[in-house]
Amino acid sequence: MANITRSAKSGSEWTHNETDAYNVHLSFEDATTFFRVAQLRAPAVDNEILTVEHADNTVSDVNFHLLSLLDLAMSASNPEESAIGDFAVCLFNALGYTRRPRVARTRQELRFLICGEFNYAKLDVSVIHRRLDDIILLVQEDKRLGGRTDAYPQLIAGAIAAYQANQTTRTASGLPRLQSLVVPGIILVGTSPTFYKIPLTEEFVRCVERGDYPNTPTIVSFHLPDLPRPRAEGMKPLDNRRIILRCYEAFKVFVS
C-alpha cells in the first residue's frame, strides 16, 4: 500500500485507493462497544415521531415537516437532489443536535490541502459550533445509485478537510493546535445511517498534506444498526425508526 500513487484529488474523487494509500482501515463495532453504553436509550423526540408512520396522520406541523422530508429522502433518485440533506438537518433539529450554539449547514465547501496542493472537499451536511467555528459532525450521502463512488472514502476526505479547517480557525483565534481529534460522521443511504468515529492526528494529516504514506494505520470504527426490516426501507417502518433514533440519541455524546 505504501507504493500506491497518491495525488492531489478533491474529496469527491476519493475512492478506496486513497484510503488504502493513506493506511486507513475500517473496524465494525456492535452498539455496546461503539456507543459505549450498556443499553441504547429512548430518543428525546416528540412521541408522534415514534408512533406515527405517515406524515398526513401527524397533529404537529413540525412533525409533519420531518416525516414529509423522510418520505422525500426515501424517494430521492437524483444524486444531486437535496432531499436527504434537508431531512438530515430537520432530524438534527428534532433530536437536539443543533441547540445553541450549534447550527447545521448543507453543501459546505472546504479547502483541502493534499499532496502539497489545495483542492476542495464538499460536505453534504455539517454541524458547526458557532462559538469556536469548529466543524463537529459530518454527513455524507451515498450517491452510488447515480454512478458515483462509495461514500466512505469521501467521508474520510471530508473529515480531513474539516480537521484542517478547525486547525486554521484555532490558529487564527490564538488557540493551540489540536494534536488529535475524533471526527464523528454519518453516511446516509436514503434515511438509513451508518455511524463512524474517525480518529485523526496531526501526524496523519501532515502525511496527507505532503502525499506521504503514514506508517501508523488509522482505524475508523463504525456501527451499522441492526434493523428488523430491510435497510432499504430506512426509517419508514416504525420498528426500524425506533432503533435508528436510539442510535442517533447515543451518538450525540460524540458531537461536542
N, C-alpha and C positions, 0 to 999 in steps of 0.2 A: 504493500500500500504506500510505502514511502516513495516509491518510484512513479506513482500516478501523477500525471501532469496537472498542475494547478495553475489556473488563470483567473483574470480579473472579471469574473462573471457577476451579473446582477443577481439579486436574491431570487427573482422569478425564474432564473435559468439554472438554479441549483438542482442537482439530481443526487442520486446515491453515490455517484462518482465523487462528488465534493465531500460528502460526509465520510466516505472511505479515505479520501485524500487528506483529511484533517483528523483522522483517527477518532471518529465519533461513532458510538455504538449504542444500541437500544437494549433496555432491560425491562421486561414486564414485571410488574408488581401487583399482587392482589390488593383489594381495597384496604385491608387492615394495615398492610405494610406501607402502601403508597400514601394514604391519608393520615397514617399514624394515630389511628383511633381503633378502639375495640369494636365499636359498632357505629354505623352511619346514623346521624340524627335526622329527624324530620326537618325539611327546609322551612325557613321563615318566610313563607309566602301566604297570600290570601288563600283560603280554603277552596275557593272556586277553581283555582289553578290545578288543584289536586283532585277535584271531584267532577269537573265538567269537561267533557271531551270536545264539544263543538262550540265555537265562538258565539254562534247565534243563541245559545242557551245560557249565556252569562247574563248577570244582572249589572255588574260593574263595567263601565265603559273602558276602564284601564285594562281589565281582564279580557274584554272583547278585543282590544287592540293587540294584546300579546298573543292570544290564540289565533287571531286572524293572520298575524305575521308568521306564526308557526305553520299555518296552512300554506302560506305563500312560499315559505322556505322549503317546505316538503315538495312543492310542485315546481320549484325553480329548475329550468332545464338549460338556460343560458348561463355559462360560467361568468359572464360579465354582469349579470343581474346583481342587485344589491340586497335581495330579499333575505339571504342568510345573514349577512352583516346587520341588516336592520333588526332581524329577530334577535341576534346575539346582544345587541345594545339594549333592546327592550327587556330581555331576560335579565341582564346585569342590573338594570334599574330595579326590576321587581325583586331581585334577590339581595339587594343592598350592596352590590359591588361598587356602585358609583355614588355612595353617600359622600357628602362634602368632606375632604377637598378633592375627591376623585371625579373624573369625567371620562366618558367613553368617546373615542373617535373612530371614524371609518376611513379607510384608504389613506392612511398616513404614510408619507414617503420619507425615508431616511437616507442620508448619505451613508455609504457603506465602503469603508476602506478595505481593500483586498488586493493582495499581490502588489502593493505599492501604488495602486491606482484607486481613485474614487469612483464608485459606481452607485447604484441605488438599490434599496430593498423596500418593498411596499408591504405595509401591514394591513391586512383586511380589516381587523378591528384591534384597537388597543385601549387599555385603560391607563390614564395618566394621573399621577399625583401632582396636583397643581402647585402645592407649596414648594415642592422640590423640582417640579417639571420632569420627574422621573417617569419612564415607561415601566409599568409594574405588571402588566399582563398582555399577552398577545393571543390573537385568534387568527388561524389560517383556515380558509375554506379549501376543501378538497375539490379541485376542479378537473379531475381526471375524466369525467364524463364529457368534457369539452376537448379532449385530446391533449390535456396538459400533463405535466409530470406530477409525480407523487408530492403531496403537500408537506410531508415530513421534512425533507431537505430544505424546503422554502421556509418552514417554521424555524429551523436551526439558523438559517441565514438571517432571518428577521430578528432572532434573539441576539445574535452577534451585533447586528446594526444597532439594536436598542441599547445593548451594553456600551457600545462606543458613544452613542448619543448621551446616555446618562453620565458617562465619564466626562465628556466635554462640558456638560451642564455643571457638574460638580466643580470642575476646574475653574470655570468662569465665575462661579459663586464663591471661590476661595475655600472650598471643602476638599478634604483629602480624597484621593482616588481610591476606589474600592479594589482590593486585591482579588476578590472573588464575589460572585453573585449567582444565586439560583433564580433563573427566569421561569416563571410559570407560563405555560402555553396550552392552548386547546386547538385541536383540529376538528372541524365540523364537516361531517358528511350529511348534508341536509340538516337535520336537527340532532343527529347522533354525535356525541362528543367522544374524543379520546383525550385524556389529560396527560400533560407532560411536565416534568421538572428538569430544566436544562441547566446544569452547573457549568458556569463559565469562570475562567480565571484570567488574570492579566497575562500570564504566560501563554495560554492557549490563544487568546485574542490577538496577541502580538504575532504569533505564528501565522494566523490568517492574514493579518495586515501585511506581513512580509512574504507570504506564499511559502512558508516553511512547513515541514511535517512535524507535528507535535509528537514527541516520543511517549508522553503520558497520555493514555486514552481518556477521552471524555465519555462517561457513561450516563446516558439520558434515560431516566426511569419514566415509565408510562403506565397508565391504567386504562383499560378498555372495560367499561361497565358490563357486568354480566346481566343480560336482559332476558326476560321471559319470552319476548316476542322477537322476530327478526330485526336486526339492526336497521335495515332499510325502512322500517316503519317509524323509526326515530321516537320522538316524544308524543306522537299522536295517540297511541293507546295509553290509557291511564296507568296501567301497571308498569310499562316502560318509563313513563313520565315520572312516577314517584321515585324510582330507583335513580334515574339520571339527576333529578333535582336534589336528592340526598348527596350525590357525588359533588354537585356544584356547591352545596352548602359546606361540605367538608373542605373543598378546595379553597374556600375563602381565606383560610388561615395562612396560606402561602402568598397571598396577594397583599403586600404591605409596602 
